[in-house]
Structures are given as structure tokens and as C-alpha cells.
Amino acid sequence: MTLDNTNKDIIKLRNLANNQQWFPCEEQTKRLLRQISPQDAIRIALKFMSYHLDIFEHYHPDVSWPRKCLDNWKLSKPEEREYDWPIYGGGYTSPGTNGYLNAMGDLRHALRSEHNSGKIWVNLVGNAIVAPINTSALGRWIIQHSYNWNVMGVDQSRILAKDDPETQKYKRDTWLEVANEIEKALGKKDQSTLNNKENPAWFKLD
């Protein structure tokens, strides 16, 4: 893929975010993830996985393992990462938790096969970026408005949050941040290409 096309892909993601086209943002992000290294893709996913942590801890102040898990994955060398976390256990009831923990499980699968190439791997990492954006947007709205999520329910909450200007601004700004992070990673790749005459793409279209 040429630099011009790469720039167009970044511009497209920013335009989609500014126009609040959230699902196309998700698809465009996964397209861009194919153009960067697996290490940078993981780094970006770990950054956005942290966005829902404060909300989870607001509802579950005595549960510390999600933060310890992400810190371990972020700070440890690949061979020192721990994967035995109770990601699918606990029965936590709070806004966005199911989607968030499912995304954490997807990221765990991706980390265990960091050097694999293919659409499935990109989808796993993409989900780890997409889910926290959606769950944190919903959770922030519910906390800010002091709604009783257990009474209101997730469907009604999503309907109300969807039309909230501050929630839409948060999602737009976060998607623009995704674009910035991917652009930085692409810049690193471009510099690496200049330094190495042979730098084959890690990603192979299936």
C-alpha cells in the first residue's frame, strides 16, 4: 500500500469520526490495523482497553484483577505475560461489563498469537479497541446522570445515551485519538522502511 493511500485511509477514519459514523469507524480501524506491526496494534489496543477501567472499578471497587491484568500485559515482555485471569467469571453486573470483558478475552487470544497474520487476528485486536470505546461512552453517561442502571436496563440506557451530545463528542474525540495513534504507528513503519530496503508486510490477506 502506498503512502498516499495510507494517508487517505487515515483521513477517511477522521472524516467518519467527525460525521459520527461509528460502525464504519470500526471497519476502517480494522483496515488500518492491517498496515501496522502487530506490536503497535497490541500497544494501541492496550491503551484503549484502559478506558473502561475506571467505570468497572466504580461499580466493583473491590475487584482489582482487570487493572492488574492490563498492567501485566502492558509492562511485561511477551514471554513474561500472564494469561490466567478470570476474564469470563464473576458474573459482574454493571454498564458495558459483558462487552468489555469479552474484548479483554479477545485481546488475550491475540496476545497469545501476536505474530500470526490474518483477518481473525485483526478482528480480535480491533474488538479490543472498539468495545472499550462503546462501553466507556455508555458507562460515563450513566454515571454522569446518576441513573440506576439495574432499574433502567441496558437497552433504555443505550437509547438515551445515543442522543446525548456529550456522549457523541466523547466517542468522536476517542475515535480521532485512535486515528492519531495509528498514524504514529504508520510513521514508525515508514521510517523503518527507509532504514531497511527489505521490510515485508507482516499482514497477509486471507
PyMOL commands that set and color helices and strands:
alter all, ss='L'
color gray80, all
select helices_A, chain A and resi 3-18+22-33+38-59+65-75+78-80+97-112+119-144+149-152+154-162+165-195
alter helices_A, ss='H'
color red, helices_A
deselect
rebuild
show_as cartoon
